[in-house]
């Protein structure tokens, strides 16, 4: 297995050198759109690939041989995003850290697959986890090694998945120990209300039933957090 990885890395480097001779800008552009945010600059390992239209914002670290594909956004905000070795972040996935309700980094371990249009917010993802297309993992959730979050599934805030646990398509995983609810389950709304999502994600204490106040506060929190981007600096791809 190690020899296969070494051969693949060697081929990538040889191919990169060939392209560099033709056009020196091509290698730099393969590091994506990198943005200095809150004084932090994204770091990409030399053997990693970041597509030209992927965006890395702030304290983002992409590990060896990882692949961040077209349209993906890795946004550290006031925290950080760490991607381990040989992880795959597919097209239009969003990985976002936050610090508005405590430090909530996105930590992606080795050999993780994150499918197209998946969303990871302030969560920890163990090694060899498979997060499928359009799946969502919310703040302070932890996915055990080898677990699967299938197409369109949701792992709610604070939920802990055991190793090799399977969340079926279009279901909701929540609580610890984890339980699964289908979208039409009559107890779903009450179960989600008990999670305390607004408090976990935004530090907002408004009651679940006070929707106007609750989401006004949520919007104000994000307005303040995202307002810090006014000082961002788009880096030269070659830096």
Secondary structure, DSSP 8 states (H G I E B T S, - for coil): -HHHHHHHHHHHHHHHHHHHHH-THHHHHTEEEEEEBTTB--EE-TT-EEEEEEEEESSEEE-TT-EE-TT-EEE-TTS-EEE-TT-EE-TT-EEE-B-TTS-B-EEE-TT-EE-TT-EEES-EE-TT-EE-TT-EE-TT-EE-TT-EE-TT-EE-TT-EE-TT-EE-TTEEEETTTTEEEETT-TTHHHHHHHHTHHHHHH-----TT-HHHHHHHHHHHHHHHHHGGGG-EE--TT-
